[in-house]
Amino acid sequence: MKVIHLDTNHPLLINQLNKLGFTNDEDYSSSKEDIEAKIHNYDGFIIRSRFKIDKAFIDKATNLKFIGRVGAGLENIDCEYAISKNIALIAAPEGNRNAVGEHTLGMLLSLFNKLNKADKEIRAGKWLREENRGLELDGKTIGLIGYGNMGKSFAKKLRGFDVDVLCYDIKSNVGDENCKQVSLEELQQRSDVLSLHTPQTTLTRNMINKAFINRFKKSFWLLNTARGTSVVTKDLVAALKSGKILGAGLDVLEYEKSSFENLFSDKNLPEAFQYLIASENVILSPHVAGWTIESNEKLAQTIVDKIKAKFC
């Protein structure tokens, strides 16, 4: 079988596929049109997020048997159309779930203890103790929306704390020893912290908006290591200003795209984003929750293992 790799990944992916007898080609720079012109020569391709795999692309891939996506989600692929063409879809949410769980916990503890704020002040010669008095996680209720690989990983990380962990998921009976599944209404009534662990779908796009936020009984903290499109940034900012949201840890952003840096170079920063980057109760990271040294290897290994199980 011939495979083309369209994004760089851990070298074990190609090395192990070679050992399994696959022929591996690499093309990390050609345009989508150029890839379309030769994709019919391949039985499979492996991608991260270089470009969208739409119907037109799939129609050109006349010999395609599988698409491997080195990551958790498949939203950049027309999954329904690919499945209709008997193309296997292979993703690797198991590969970076531990990394996401640890990153989410790190963001929460940093917010509660004002670590980013205190660090900046110390470096500026300010020794402000009372102003940096923190909160303890014990006794809090943590609400998770989405209880798949990532949500389960975060819940497992919380086992060492005296907290109640609740989850809401569109699937039934997903709760376990680490988390109690409840209705969305109960989650909104009880949560002190809300953490998102959902894929990008029509249901989750713009899910965290003004109406959703206002249905929470208490002021709460928001964590998003899922997808930036799930949160309406201007509504988040309004809630931060009013105190309805006490602080936010955001690994993903509504503005996230390949030209993110242009927001700064073009001096075209959205007003809501200007507020976020100036806020002391907001922590931002560049979509790296699942991006560790270890997960880089685990993601690649997961893809290899799934290809081997299906085709060897």
Disulfide bonds with the S-S distance in Angstrom:
none
